[in-house]
Amino acid sequence: MFNLVRAYLYKTTKSKIFWVLLALTTCSATAMFSIAYGIGNNSINESISNVGFLLSDMNTMSIVGAVLATTLICSDFDTKNIHHPIISGFARNQIVISKAIVFWILLIVLVSPYIIVTIIGLSMDSTFSMGGKAAGFLSILTSTTSGSFGEYVTIMCTMTIVYLAQLTTCILLAFALRKSVLVVAAYYMLSMFFGQVASFQDSFEMIDKVLSFTPYSAEYLTINLSMSKGDIISAVSICIIFIVVIIYLTFMTFRKAEIK
C-alpha cells in the first residue's frame, strides 16, 4: 500500500491544479493577514473586514479541499485509471485508505500558509482584528487571550485536525458522485448550510445539537485558547471518530460500486 500512496502523491503533486491551489491559499493567507493587521492597527477601514473574512481559511479551504478531492479521486474515474490498482491486486479498501492518506498530507500542505501567517502574527507585538468576524486560524490570530508556545501549538494542531475531519467528507462525495462539478457543488452547499446553522444556532437548535457530535459544530469553528483541555480532547476525539466513520462509508460505497 505504501507504493500506492507514493504513486498517488506523485501523480497529484505533478498536477498543475495542486500548485494553483497552493498559490491560492498562499495569496489568500497573506491577504487575510495583511487586512487583519491593518484593521487591528487602524491603518485600514474596518469596512473591508468582509473581504478579509472571505479570504480566511474557513472559506478558502472548503473550495480547495473539494477541488483537491476531485483532482485525486474523480480524475481516476474519468480516465479509467481507477482500474489499474484493482487489476494489480490491490483491495478496494487499500485504494480508499491510500487516497485518504495522500488527501490528508496534501491538505496539510495547502493549509500551511494559514498556519505560517498565524505563527508570524502571534510572534509579533501587534493587534490583529477582523471586525468581530473570526473562524478557523483567523480566530486564533485575532484572539486577545495570550498563552504559552505549547498551548498555541496544541490549538493549531487541533484546528488542523478539525479541517482534516471536515474535508474528509469530500472523499466520500468523490467516490459516490465521481464527477468533479458535482463534488465541488455538493460540498460547497454543505459547508454553506453548516455555516448558516453555526450563525443562527437558536433557529436550528435540533440540527445544531446533531452537529455538535461532528467536526462541523459551531464550537469548533472558533477554536482558541479559551477552550479547556477537556474541550480540546473532545474535539479531537469527535474528529477521529468522524473520520473513521466517513472512511468506512466510503469503502462501503466503493465496494458496492460497479466500475465501468
QUIVENBEL-V291826 format. One line per field, one symbol per residue. ss: DSSP state (a for helix, b for strand, c for the rest). phi: phi as a letter, one per 40 degrees, with the letter a starting at -180 (. if undefined). psi: psi as a letter, one per 20 degrees, with the letter a starting at -180 (. if undefined). Layout:
# QUIVENBEL-V291826
ss: ???
phi: ???
psi: ???
This chain:
# QUIVENBEL-V291826
ss: caaaaaaaaaaaaccaaaaaaaaaaaaaaaaaaaaaaaaacccccaaaaaaaaaccaaaaaaaaaaaaaaaaaaaaaaaccaaaaaaccccaaaaaaaaaaaaaaaaaaaaaaaaaaaaaaaacccccccccccccaaaaacccccccaaaaaaaaaaaaaaaaaaaaaaaaaaaaaccaaaaaaaaaaaaaaaaaaaacaaaaaaaaaaaccccccaaaaaccccccaaaaaaaaaaaaaaaaaaaaaaaaaaaacccc
phi: .dcccccccccccccccccccccccccccccdccccccccbgcbccccccccccccccccccccccccccccbccccccgcccdcccchcccccccccccccdcdccccccddccccccccccccbbbabggcaagccccccccccacdccccccccccccccdcdccdccccccccgbdcccccccccccccccccccbdccbdccccccccbccddcccbcacccccccccccccccccccccccccccccccccccb
psi: hghgggghggggiiphgghggghghgggggggggghggghjkippiijhhgghhirhhgghggggghghhghghhhhgijihhghghijpqhhhgggghgggggghggghihhhgghgggghiqmrppqkkippqchhhghipipqarghhgggghgghghgggggihhhgghghghipggggggghggghgghhgghhmhhilggghggiijrijqhhihlpaiiqrhghggggggggggggggghghgghghhiqpp.
